[in-house]
Amino acid sequence: MLARMPVHSLFPTRIYTAPIARGDLNSRLLRECRHLAEEDIAGRRWSATNYPGGFTSYNSQARMHRMSPTFAALEKLIDGHVRKFARVLDLDLARRKLEMTDCWVNVMSRQVVHGLHLHPLATISGTYYVRTPRGCSGLKFEDPRLDRYMAAPPRKSRARRDNQVWVTVPAEQGRVVLFESWLRHEVQPNPTKTERVSVSFNYSWF
């Protein structure tokens, strides 16, 4: 069948999204995220320099799934989706499995931005959205080939999604977004007056 097609799609970049909220888990997560943002002094201090206007426990409390039963419950839900995503990617996990190694909280107030980055040394990364006010910023992904385009013309304004160099996946409360950790991404400034709250995580292959 492929031999008859003039154009082939090779080396695709996969993004996985799914709803996972159950019962009152989301409300408990929101309560604990807010509590952490108030009580994590080390995290507040680090965020003041590296995450101006917002809060992240990335550099202070980055294993919340080992510290809180609520976050551990979230981990169990995410585990199943990571397994599904790994099958889509055809990852060979016969000898070792993917495990959540990092899990931290992000609170983005008005105009807080999360700059372009990737997640070194991890295999699959993702975000679960705890609170997403209407109009808040989504998760913006960059075409990993962008620095190799050289003399390529710009894409049409209405280019198909799979031909665009930047694609934003909306942030939706109760949903998880998964991607391979080498994929660069960012969150543009939160334009709303309400906090955008999320839980980010890494799965590693040991």
Backbone as numpy.savetxt, mean C-alpha at the origin, in Angstrom:
# Nx Ny Nz CAx CAy CAz Cx Cy Cz
-2.16 -19.89 -29.86 -2.99 -18.68 -29.86 -2.13 -17.43 -29.86
-1.08 -17.40 -29.00 -0.22 -16.22 -28.94 0.47 -15.95 -30.26
0.83 -17.03 -30.99 1.55 -16.87 -32.24 0.73 -16.11 -33.28
-0.61 -16.12 -33.18 -1.47 -15.44 -34.13 -1.68 -13.97 -33.80
-1.25 -13.53 -32.62 -1.48 -12.15 -32.21 -0.28 -11.28 -32.59
-0.52 -10.11 -33.19 0.60 -9.25 -33.58 1.25 -8.52 -32.40
0.50 -8.31 -31.33 1.03 -7.60 -30.16 0.86 -8.49 -28.93
1.92 -8.61 -28.14 1.89 -9.42 -26.93 2.08 -8.53 -25.71
1.45 -8.87 -24.63 1.62 -8.15 -23.37 2.60 -8.94 -22.51
3.79 -8.38 -22.30 4.84 -9.05 -21.54 5.21 -8.24 -20.30
5.71 -8.92 -19.28 6.19 -8.27 -18.06 5.15 -7.34 -17.43
3.95 -7.82 -17.21 2.91 -6.96 -16.63 3.19 -6.62 -15.17
2.68 -5.47 -14.76 2.77 -5.04 -13.36 1.40 -5.28 -12.73
1.35 -6.13 -11.71 0.08 -6.52 -11.11 -0.23 -5.72 -9.85
-1.48 -5.31 -9.72 -1.99 -4.66 -8.51 -3.24 -5.44 -8.08
-3.33 -5.75 -6.80 -4.45 -6.54 -6.29 -5.25 -5.68 -5.31
-6.55 -5.64 -5.48 -7.41 -4.90 -4.54 -8.61 -5.76 -4.17
-9.03 -5.67 -2.92 -10.19 -6.45 -2.47 -10.73 -5.87 -1.16
-12.03 -6.01 -0.90 -12.60 -5.61 0.39 -12.31 -6.69 1.42
-11.96 -6.29 2.65 -11.68 -7.30 3.68 -12.29 -6.97 5.04
-12.90 -5.81 5.21 -13.43 -5.43 6.53 -14.50 -6.40 6.97
-14.47 -6.78 8.27 -15.48 -7.68 8.83 -15.92 -7.18 10.20
-17.23 -7.18 10.44 -17.75 -6.80 11.75 -17.25 -5.44 12.19
-16.80 -5.38 13.44 -16.35 -4.10 13.99 -14.83 -3.95 13.94
-14.17 -4.81 13.14 -12.71 -4.75 13.06 -12.22 -3.37 12.67
-12.87 -2.77 11.69 -12.41 -1.47 11.21 -12.50 -0.39 12.28
-13.59 -0.39 13.05 -13.74 0.62 14.11 -12.70 0.41 15.20
-12.37 -0.85 15.50 -11.34 -1.11 16.50 -9.97 -0.68 15.99
-9.72 -0.91 14.72 -8.45 -0.47 14.14 -8.32 1.04 14.19
-9.39 1.75 13.84 -9.36 3.21 13.87 -9.09 3.71 15.27
-9.73 3.11 16.25 -9.53 3.52 17.64 -8.08 3.31 18.06
-7.50 2.17 17.71 -6.12 1.89 18.10 -5.12 2.74 17.32
-5.42 3.04 16.06 -4.55 3.91 15.28 -4.49 5.30 15.89
-5.63 5.81 16.27 -5.67 7.14 16.88 -4.96 7.15 18.22
-5.16 6.09 19.01 -4.49 6.00 20.30 -2.97 5.97 20.11
-2.51 5.19 19.14 -1.07 5.11 18.87 -0.52 6.46 18.45
-1.26 7.17 17.62 -0.81 8.49 17.16 -0.66 9.47 18.32
-1.43 9.27 19.39 -1.34 10.15 20.56 -0.24 9.71 21.53
-0.05 8.40 21.68 0.82 7.88 22.73 2.24 7.52 22.27
2.45 7.33 20.99 3.76 6.92 20.48 4.68 8.15 20.36
5.36 8.47 21.45 6.20 9.67 21.49 7.34 9.59 20.47
7.99 8.43 20.40 9.09 8.26 19.45 8.59 8.41 18.01
7.42 7.86 17.74 6.86 7.98 16.41 6.48 9.41 16.07
5.93 10.13 17.04 5.57 11.53 16.83 6.81 12.37 16.55
7.88 12.07 17.29 9.12 12.81 17.11 9.70 12.55 15.71
9.71 11.29 15.30 10.25 10.94 13.97 9.39 11.53 12.87
8.07 11.49 13.06 7.15 12.01 12.05 7.29 13.51 11.87
7.59 14.21 12.95 7.73 15.67 12.87 8.81 16.08 11.88
9.84 15.23 11.77 10.95 15.52 10.85 10.75 14.89 9.48
10.21 13.67 9.45 10.16 12.90 8.21 8.77 12.78 7.58
7.73 13.18 8.31 6.36 13.06 7.83 5.57 14.28 8.30
6.03 15.49 7.92 5.49 16.73 8.46 3.97 16.83 8.39
3.36 17.12 9.55 1.91 17.30 9.61 1.13 16.02 9.83
1.80 14.87 9.69 1.11 13.60 9.85 1.78 12.74 10.90
1.34 11.50 10.98 1.94 10.55 11.92 2.11 9.20 11.24
3.27 8.58 11.47 3.50 7.20 11.05 4.30 6.49 12.13
3.97 5.25 12.36 4.73 4.46 13.35 5.80 3.63 12.67
6.10 3.95 11.42 7.06 3.18 10.62 8.41 3.01 11.30
8.88 4.05 11.96 10.21 4.00 12.58 10.16 3.73 14.08
8.98 3.44 14.62 8.88 3.25 16.07 8.12 1.96 16.44
6.92 1.82 15.90 6.09 0.64 16.16 5.70 0.02 14.82
6.61 -0.76 14.26 6.42 -1.27 12.90 6.06 -2.75 12.86
5.69 -3.31 14.01 5.23 -4.70 14.05 3.93 -4.79 14.86
2.99 -3.99 14.45 1.73 -3.91 15.18 0.99 -5.25 15.21
1.20 -6.09 14.21 0.54 -7.40 14.18 1.06 -8.34 15.26
2.20 -7.98 15.87 2.75 -8.77 16.98 2.43 -8.13 18.33
1.89 -6.93 18.32 1.65 -6.19 19.55 0.17 -6.06 19.92
-0.69 -6.22 18.92 -2.11 -5.98 19.15 -2.96 -7.10 18.56
-3.90 -7.67 19.33 -4.81 -8.68 18.80 -5.64 -8.15 17.63
-5.95 -6.88 17.65 -6.73 -6.28 16.56 -5.95 -6.31 15.26
-4.69 -5.92 15.32 -3.85 -5.94 14.12 -3.52 -7.38 13.71
-3.43 -8.29 14.68 -3.22 -9.70 14.37 -4.42 -10.26 13.60
-5.62 -9.81 13.96 -6.82 -10.24 13.24 -6.79 -9.73 11.80
-6.31 -8.50 11.64 -6.17 -7.94 10.29 -5.16 -8.76 9.48
-4.06 -9.14 10.12 -3.04 -9.95 9.45 -3.64 -11.24 8.90
-4.47 -11.91 9.69 -5.07 -13.18 9.25 -5.93 -12.99 8.01
-6.65 -11.87 7.96 -7.47 -11.59 6.79 -6.60 -11.30 5.56
-5.54 -10.53 5.78 -4.67 -10.17 4.66 -3.91 -11.40 4.14
-3.56 -12.31 5.03 -2.80 -13.51 4.63 -3.44 -14.22 3.44
-4.74 -14.42 3.50 -5.43 -15.12 2.42 -5.33 -14.40 1.09
-5.41 -13.08 1.13 -5.31 -12.30 -0.11 -3.89 -12.31 -0.65
-2.91 -12.31 0.23 -1.52 -12.40 -0.22 -1.28 -13.74 -0.92
-1.85 -14.81 -0.38 -1.70 -16.12 -1.02 -2.33 -16.11 -2.42
-3.50 -15.49 -2.56 -4.14 -15.40 -3.87 -3.28 -14.59 -4.84
-2.76 -13.48 -4.36 -1.92 -12.63 -5.20 -0.66 -13.37 -5.64
-0.05 -14.12 -4.71 1.15 -14.89 -5.03 0.87 -15.91 -6.12
-0.33 -16.51 -6.11 -0.68 -17.46 -7.16 -0.81 -16.76 -8.52
-1.38 -15.57 -8.51 -1.50 -14.80 -9.75 -0.10 -14.48 -10.31
0.84 -14.21 -9.42 2.20 -13.88 -9.83 3.03 -15.12 -10.16
2.47 -16.32 -9.93 3.19 -17.58 -10.16 4.46 -17.67 -9.32
4.41 -17.18 -8.10 5.56 -17.28 -7.20 5.71 -18.71 -6.71
6.92 -19.22 -6.71 7.20 -20.58 -6.25 7.47 -20.53 -4.74
6.46 -20.89 -3.96 6.56 -20.83 -2.50 6.57 -22.24 -1.89
7.04 -23.22 -2.66 7.01 -24.60 -2.19 7.90 -24.82 -0.97
9.03 -24.13 -0.90 9.99 -24.35 0.18 9.80 -23.39 1.34
9.39 -22.19 1.04 9.20 -21.19 2.10 7.95 -20.39 1.80
7.34 -19.84 2.82 6.12 -19.06 2.62 6.35 -17.59 2.89
5.44 -16.78 2.40 5.49 -15.35 2.67 4.87 -15.09 4.04
5.53 -14.25 4.81 5.03 -13.90 6.13 5.08 -12.39 6.33
4.10 -11.86 7.07 4.10 -10.44 7.39 5.25 -10.15 8.35
6.12 -9.25 7.94 7.28 -8.89 8.76 7.16 -7.49 9.35
6.41 -6.63 8.68 6.26 -5.24 9.12 4.80 -4.83 9.00
4.36 -4.01 9.95 2.98 -3.53 9.93 2.92 -2.24 10.75
2.58 -1.14 10.10 2.63 0.15 10.79 1.44 1.03 10.40
1.27 2.09 11.16 0.11 2.98 11.03 0.52 4.29 10.35
-0.37 4.79 9.50 -0.17 6.09 8.86 -1.42 6.96 9.07
-1.22 8.17 9.54 -2.31 9.12 9.68 -1.94 10.38 8.90
-2.69 10.65 7.84 -2.40 11.79 6.98 -3.45 12.88 7.21
-3.03 13.97 7.82 -3.91 15.12 8.00 -3.94 15.93 6.71
-4.62 17.05 6.72 -4.74 17.89 5.53 -3.37 18.28 5.00
-3.16 18.11 3.69 -1.96 18.48 2.94 -0.73 17.62 3.26
-0.89 16.60 4.06 0.24 15.69 4.30 0.47 14.85 3.05
1.73 14.65 2.70 2.11 13.92 1.50 3.03 12.77 1.85
2.96 11.70 1.09 3.88 10.57 1.25 4.64 10.44 -0.05
5.93 10.82 -0.04 6.74 10.90 -1.24 6.97 9.57 -1.93
7.46 9.63 -3.16 7.71 8.46 -3.99 8.74 7.55 -3.34
8.42 6.25 -3.25 9.31 5.32 -2.59 8.96 3.88 -2.97
9.79 2.95 -2.56 9.50 1.53 -2.68 9.83 0.88 -1.34
9.68 -0.44 -1.23 9.91 -1.13 0.03 11.04 -2.15 -0.11
12.29 -1.73 0.14 13.44 -2.61 -0.05 13.37 -3.86 0.83
13.88 -4.95 0.31 14.05 -6.22 1.03 12.74 -6.94 1.32
11.62 -6.42 0.85 10.33 -7.10 1.01 9.91 -7.70 -0.32
8.91 -8.57 -0.29 8.43 -9.24 -1.50 7.11 -8.67 -1.97
6.12 -8.67 -1.09 4.82 -8.07 -1.38 4.50 -7.06 -0.29
4.07 -5.89 -0.71 3.70 -4.84 0.24 2.26 -4.43 -0.02
1.72 -3.67 0.89 0.34 -3.26 0.69 -0.15 -2.29 1.75
-1.39 -1.89 1.57 -2.04 -0.95 2.48 -3.49 -1.37 2.69
-3.92 -1.29 3.93 -5.34 -1.48 4.26 -5.87 -0.12 4.69
-7.01 0.27 4.13 -7.56 1.60 4.41 -8.57 1.54 5.55
-8.22 2.21 6.62 -9.05 2.23 7.82 -10.08 3.36 7.73
-9.65 4.52 7.27 -10.56 5.66 7.12 -10.16 6.47 5.90
-11.10 6.67 5.00 -10.81 7.40 3.77 -11.90 8.44 3.52
-11.71 9.67 3.96 -12.72 10.70 3.73 -12.94 10.93 2.24
-14.13 11.31 1.88 -14.47 11.56 0.48 -13.49 12.58 -0.14
-12.91 12.24 -1.26 -12.00 13.14 -1.95 -10.55 13.02 -1.53
-10.23 12.08 -0.64 -8.83 11.94 -0.20 -7.99 11.31 -1.31
-6.68 11.44 -1.19 -5.76 10.95 -2.21 -5.72 9.43 -2.23
-5.55 8.89 -3.44 -5.39 7.46 -3.60 -3.91 7.08 -3.60
-3.64 5.84 -4.00 -2.27 5.34 -4.05 -1.81 5.40 -5.50
-0.79 6.23 -5.76 -0.33 6.50 -7.11 0.89 5.64 -7.43
0.80 4.84 -8.49 1.87 3.94 -8.89 2.59 4.48 -10.13
3.89 4.21 -10.18 4.73 4.66 -11.29 5.12 3.48 -12.18
5.05 3.68 -13.48 5.52 2.67 -14.42 7.01 2.39 -14.12
7.38 1.15 -13.79 8.77 0.86 -13.41 9.76 1.05 -14.56
9.27 1.25 -15.79 10.16 1.47 -16.94 10.37 2.94 -17.24
9.81 3.81 -16.44 9.76 5.23 -16.76 11.13 5.82 -17.04
12.16 5.41 -16.29 13.49 5.98 -16.49 14.20 5.42 -17.72
13.53 4.53 -18.47 14.13 3.95 -19.67 13.39 4.37 -20.95
12.45 5.28 -20.83 11.67 5.66 -22.00 12.47 6.47 -23.02
13.48 7.17 -22.56 14.37 7.95 -23.42 13.59 8.87 -24.37
13.53 8.56 -25.66 12.94 9.48 -26.64 11.46 9.19 -26.91
10.80 8.49 -26.02 9.40 8.14 -26.25 8.50 9.38 -26.19
7.54 9.51 -27.11 6.58 10.62 -27.05 5.70 10.48 -25.81
5.04 11.56 -25.42 4.12 11.45 -24.27 2.92 10.58 -24.63
2.26 10.05 -23.62 1.06 9.24 -23.85 -0.13 10.17 -24.11
-1.08 9.67 -24.85 -2.29 10.44 -25.09 -3.01 10.68 -23.77
-3.75 11.77 -23.69 -4.45 12.11 -22.45 -5.49 11.05 -22.08
-6.00 10.35 -23.08 -6.99 9.29 -22.84 -6.41 7.90 -23.13
-5.13 7.75 -22.87 -4.48 6.46 -23.09 -5.12 5.39 -22.23
-5.14 4.15 -22.74 -5.64 3.05 -21.93 -4.87 2.97 -20.63
-5.54 2.49 -19.60 -4.93 2.45 -18.27 -3.60 1.69 -18.28
-3.53 0.59 -19.04 -2.31 -0.21 -19.04 -1.20 0.42 -19.86
-1.45 1.57 -20.50 -0.41 2.30 -21.23 -0.01 3.59 -20.53
-0.64 3.91 -19.42 -0.31 5.14 -18.70 0.94 4.94 -17.85
1.69 6.02 -17.63 2.92 5.92 -16.84 2.67 6.16 -15.36
1.54 6.76 -15.04 1.12 6.93 -13.65 -0.33 6.48 -13.53
-0.61 5.65 -12.55 -1.98 5.19 -12.32 -2.29 5.30 -10.84
-3.41 5.91 -10.50 -3.80 6.06 -9.11 -4.96 5.12 -8.78
-4.74 4.30 -7.77 -5.79 3.39 -7.27 -6.50 4.11 -6.12
-7.80 4.29 -6.21 -8.53 5.02 -5.16 -8.37 4.38 -3.79
-8.32 5.22 -2.77 -8.29 4.74 -1.38 -9.72 4.56 -0.91
-10.09 3.32 -0.58 -11.45 3.02 -0.18 -11.45 2.30 1.16
-12.16 2.86 2.11 -12.24 2.28 3.45 -12.66 0.81 3.40
-11.93 -0.02 4.14 -12.26 -1.43 4.21 -11.63 -2.28 3.13
-10.81 -1.67 2.26 -10.18 -2.42 1.18 -8.67 -2.52 1.39
-8.10 -3.57 0.82 -6.66 -3.76 0.85 -6.13 -3.65 -0.58
-4.94 -3.08 -0.71 -4.24 -2.99 -1.99 -2.89 -3.69 -1.82
-2.58 -4.61 -2.72 -1.32 -5.35 -2.68 -0.53 -5.09 -3.96
0.80 -5.07 -3.84 1.67 -4.88 -5.00 3.04 -5.45 -4.67
3.81 -5.72 -5.70 5.18 -6.20 -5.47 6.02 -5.04 -4.93
6.88 -5.35 -3.98 7.54 -4.31 -3.18 8.51 -3.43 -3.96
8.93 -3.88 -5.15 9.84 -3.07 -5.95 9.13 -1.93 -6.70
7.81 -1.94 -6.69 7.05 -0.96 -7.45 6.98 0.38 -6.71
7.46 1.42 -7.34 7.47 2.72 -6.68 6.05 3.31 -6.65
5.77 4.02 -5.55 4.43 4.57 -5.35 4.49 5.77 -4.44
3.42 6.53 -4.39 3.36 7.71 -3.55 1.91 8.03 -3.22
1.72 8.91 -2.24 0.39 9.44 -1.92 0.50 10.95 -1.99
-0.26 11.55 -2.86 -0.22 13.00 -3.01 -0.92 13.67 -1.83
-0.74 14.99 -1.66 -1.29 15.68 -0.49 -2.77 15.42 -0.27
-3.12 15.14 0.97 -4.52 14.92 1.33 -5.26 16.26 1.25
-6.20 16.41 0.33 -6.88 17.70 0.16 -8.04 17.91 1.13
-8.36 16.91 1.93 -9.52 17.00 2.81 -9.14 17.47 4.21
-10.13 17.90 4.95 -9.89 18.34 6.32 -9.93 17.18 7.32
-10.31 16.01 6.82 -10.43 14.83 7.68 -9.21 13.93 7.51
-8.79 13.31 8.60 -7.62 12.44 8.55 -7.86 11.21 7.67
-6.86 10.88 6.90 -6.83 9.66 6.08 -5.98 8.65 6.86
-6.57 7.54 7.27 -5.88 6.58 8.15 -5.72 5.25 7.43
-4.49 4.72 7.47 -4.22 3.45 6.80 -3.22 2.63 7.60
-3.18 1.35 7.28 -2.21 0.43 7.86 -1.39 -0.14 6.71
-0.10 0.09 6.71 0.77 -0.44 5.67 1.54 -1.65 6.19
2.01 -2.48 5.28 2.67 -3.72 5.71 3.57 -4.28 4.62
4.48 -5.15 5.04 5.35 -5.89 4.13 5.24 -7.38 4.42
5.30 -8.17 3.36 5.45 -9.62 3.47 6.80 -9.98 2.86
7.57 -10.77 3.59 8.89 -11.17 3.11 8.97 -12.67 2.95
9.92 -13.10 2.13 10.11 -14.52 1.82 11.43 -14.95 2.41
11.37 -15.81 3.41 12.59 -16.21 4.13 12.91 -17.67 3.84
